[in-house]
Amino acid sequence: MTRPQISGNTQVFGIFGYPVRHTLSPQMQNAAFEAIGLEASYLPFEVHPSQLQKALESIMPLGIQGLNITIPHKQNVIPFLDDIDPEAEKIGAVNTIKNDAGRLIGYNTDGKGYIDSLREAGVEPAGKTVILLGAGGAAKGVAVSLIGAGVHEIIIQARRAEAGAALAKHLDHISGHIPITVSPFYPEEWINTDHPILLINTTPLGMSPDDTLPFPASLIKPDWVVSDLIYRPFETPLLLAAKKVGAKPVSGLGMLLHQGARAFEIWTSQKAPVQVMRQALITAFSKG
């Protein structure tokens, strides 16, 4: 299919972040628009935190139909929205905005996109003991959706004790009967559970080849599922360590794909062409 030329009828979508030049979302979303024949274009907007309010105020006059929101703006956009989805309200962060007939509605597709990526990899989170590495915004988004997916318990490991405690307190309000605990960052003795373990890295450790592992490789067992939200590199040192002992690795590329697919469906009310979006990401990776 030939991509339509930009015209006065072209719908504009994009992403606000700082920095944002590394993003692969334009390749993924523009391929999706082309696949369904929608005259639309998705652009990256590098928005400094000091300019966030002005950037959000420009959405209406410029006619931008939808946005993704990434670091460091996911929490700071909320006061400027007209409404937010219940999932985003639980998480306390927004990664997707829809211009709904002049009203800005905030959503969060990160957590549900993560659950989609697990299930696509053949991993059902229900009943699992989750070891959650990190206590930032990504950890919160993933944890809220894991609670909704019926995990057995969540054990938070955070280098900053106060961040771990704050996340546990937040999750306690919405977890119902699911135990939420905070453990020492490098446990040696507490990994003793009859439930299958899902280890999730939500920290930046692994983006650089010089990073230390976010979790001791010696503690990973062959029957674990090990998931990393980092998607560059595709196989992080943590995932390579998991493979070495026979554990099941799950790359962060799936979450990137599925959170983007859910955003696409929010904006267009059409089913996302997931395979097209996946191929666009693979092609972008092959180009470095």
SULLIN-V591858 format. One line per field, one symbol per residue. phi: phi as a letter, one per 30 degrees, with the letter a starting at -180 (. if undefined). psi: psi as a letter, one per 20 degrees, with the letter a starting at -180 (. if undefined). Layout:
phi: ???
psi: ???
//
This chain:
phi: .dddddbdcddcbabcaadbdddcddddddddeddcicdabcbdbdcdedcdddddddedddiddabcbbeccdcddedccdabdedddddiabcbbcdchjccccbbcddddddedddddiccdeiddccccjbcdddddddddddddiddabcccbdceddddddedddedcdicddbbccedcdccddbbdcdcccbccdddkdcddddddadddcdcdcdccbbddcbddcdedddddddcjddcbdddddedddddddedddchbdddedddddddddddddi
psi: pppqqpaiipqprapprorjiiqjhggghhhggghjkpnqppqpoooqhijgghghiigghikphqqqpapkihhihgijqhqqqhghgghkqpipppnnlipopqrojgghhggghghhjkpohpiqppoooqkahggggggghhghikqgrpopophohhgghggggghhhiidipporprqhnqhiimnqiqqpoppojrioihqiiqqqiqphiipqhjqppppipiorgorhghhhghhjjroqoqihhggghhhghgghggikqppmghghghhggghhhi.
//
